[in-house]
Amino acid sequence: MKQKIFISLTAIGLVMAIETPEYKLLEKHGKIEVREYQSITVAVTKVKQHYKPALNEGFRRIASYIFGGNDKEMKIAMTAPVISTQLDREDETHEVLFVMPRGHQFDKLPRPNLQSVQLEERRLSKVVSISFGGWATAERASYYKQKLKKKVDELGLETQGRYMVAQYNSPWAIPPFRKNEILIRIK
């Protein structure tokens, strides 16, 4: 019976043993957090499509890389979250990135087979975030961006860069058990 429960919980995304980027919590205001991250290494791709198809295509490209689509045919452990950013509203260009596990050094990672996937080192530094459950649809992401913007203004914080949508669960996790965040860098 315990095994069935564990399998069921795993299938809906309640049991997570997936690595996430480490950060230092600086402030907390309900669902709003101010954090500081160290540098991270990411696999990143840009997709020129509407939000949902862009995220699906971006994820497929990056998943190809971590599942062995690289010059060493090396498998790389899955981490969370998958992060997306809309780079250009007019032509709907989205950037989709996947954080590499901490045990991998940038210069030792295999090179992606797909030219559309690049490896980069990123410095998130300080960010402010808001968490929410359910699906991270374009509409819900926009709603939570507005909530976060309002709180950022109330706190007198100065943002830099674009809003990021971070999704932590597999596609099979059902909405009540999903975790998402909107993040934006602050000065």
C-alpha positions in Angstrom: 0.0 0.0 0.0 2.8 2.5 0.9 4.5 1.8 -2.5 1.2 2.7 -4.3 0.9 5.9 -2.4 4.5 6.9 -3.1 4.0 6.1 -6.8 0.8 8.1 -6.8 2.4 11.1 -5.1 5.3 11.0 -7.5 3.0 10.9 -10.5 1.1 14.0 -9.3 4.3 15.8 -8.4 4.2 15.9 -4.6 7.5 14.2 -4.1 10.3 16.3 -5.4 13.9 15.3 -5.1 14.9 17.6 -7.9 17.7 20.1 -7.4 16.8 23.8 -7.4 19.1 26.8 -7.4 20.3 27.8 -3.9 19.5 31.3 -2.7 19.6 33.4 0.5 16.3 34.7 1.6 16.6 38.4 2.4 13.0 39.4 3.1 9.6 37.8 3.1 6.2 39.5 2.7 3.6 36.7 2.5 4.1 35.0 -0.9 6.6 37.7 -1.9 10.3 37.0 -1.3 13.4 39.0 -1.8 16.3 36.6 -2.6 19.9 36.6 -3.5 21.2 34.0 -5.9 24.8 33.0 -6.8 25.8 32.7 -10.5 24.2 29.8 -12.3 25.0 27.9 -15.5 22.1 27.5 -17.9 21.2 25.8 -21.2 19.1 28.4 -23.0 17.2 28.7 -26.3 15.1 31.4 -27.9 11.8 30.6 -29.6 9.7 32.9 -31.7 6.2 31.7 -31.0 3.3 32.4 -28.8 3.8 31.7 -25.0 2.6 28.1 -24.7 4.1 26.7 -27.9 7.3 28.6 -27.3 7.6 27.1 -23.8 6.9 23.6 -25.2 9.4 24.0 -28.1 12.0 25.5 -25.8 11.6 22.7 -23.2 11.9 20.0 -26.0 15.2 21.6 -27.2 16.7 21.8 -23.7 15.4 18.3 -22.8 17.1 17.0 -25.9 20.4 18.4 -24.6 20.1 17.0 -21.1 18.9 13.6 -22.2 22.1 13.1 -24.3 21.8 15.4 -27.3 25.3 16.7 -26.8 28.8 16.0 -28.1 29.5 13.5 -25.3 26.1 11.9 -25.4 26.0 12.6 -21.7 22.8 12.6 -19.7 22.5 15.5 -17.2 20.1 15.4 -14.2 16.9 17.3 -14.4 16.6 20.3 -12.2 13.9 22.8 -11.5 12.6 25.3 -12.4 12.3 25.8 -16.1 12.5 29.5 -16.6 11.0 31.5 -19.4 11.2 35.2 -20.3 9.4 37.1 -23.1 12.1 39.0 -24.8 10.0 40.8 -27.4 6.3 41.4 -27.3 5.8 42.3 -30.9 7.4 39.2 -32.5 6.7 37.0 -29.4 10.3 35.9 -28.9 10.7 33.9 -25.7 13.8 32.7 -24.0 13.6 29.3 -22.2 16.3 28.2 -19.9 17.2 25.3 -17.7 19.6 25.5 -14.8 22.4 23.0 -14.8 23.0 21.0 -11.7 25.6 22.5 -9.3 28.0 19.6 -9.7 28.7 20.6 -13.4 31.4 23.2 -14.2 30.6 25.4 -17.2 33.8 24.6 -19.1 33.3 20.8 -18.5 29.7 20.6 -19.8 29.2 18.9 -23.1 28.3 21.1 -26.1 24.7 20.9 -27.3 24.1 19.2 -30.6 21.3 21.7 -31.5 22.7 25.1 -32.6 19.6 26.7 -31.1 20.7 25.7 -27.6 23.5 27.6 -25.9 25.3 27.3 -22.6 25.7 30.5 -20.5 26.7 31.6 -17.1 24.1 33.9 -15.6 24.1 36.1 -12.5 20.6 36.5 -11.1 21.9 38.4 -8.0 18.9 39.9 -6.1 15.4 39.1 -7.2 11.9 39.6 -5.9 9.5 36.7 -6.4 5.9 35.8 -6.0 4.8 32.1 -5.9 1.5 30.7 -7.2 0.0 27.3 -7.9 -1.9 25.8 -10.8 -0.9 26.1 -14.4 1.4 29.0 -15.4 -0.7 30.0 -18.4 0.0 33.4 -20.2 -3.0 34.9 -18.4 -2.1 33.6 -14.9 1.6 34.7 -15.4 0.4 38.2 -16.5 -1.9 38.4 -13.4 0.9 37.5 -11.0 3.3 39.8 -12.8 0.9 42.6 -12.0 0.6 41.5 -8.4 4.4 41.4 -8.0 4.7 44.8 -9.7 2.3 46.3 -7.3 4.2 44.9 -4.3 7.6 46.0 -5.8 6.2 49.5 -6.1 4.9 49.4 -2.5 8.3 48.3 -1.2 10.1 51.0 -3.2 12.3 48.5 -5.1 13.9 49.2 -8.4 13.7 46.4 -11.0 16.0 45.6 -13.8 15.5 43.3 -16.8 12.4 41.3 -17.7 10.0 39.3 -15.7 10.7 35.6 -15.6 8.2 32.7 -15.2 9.6 29.8 -13.2 7.8 26.4 -13.4 8.9 23.7 -10.9 6.8 20.7 -11.8 6.7 18.0 -14.5 3.8 18.3 -16.9 2.1 15.5 -15.1 1.7 17.3 -11.8 -2.0 18.3 -11.3 -2.9 21.9 -10.7 -3.4 21.8 -6.9 0.1 20.5 -6.4 2.0 22.8 -8.9 4.5 25.4 -7.9 5.3 28.4 -10.1 6.9 31.8 -9.5 7.3 35.1 -11.2 10.8 36.6 -10.7 12.4 39.9 -11.5 15.9 41.2 -10.8 16.2 44.2 -8.5 19.0 46.7 -7.9 
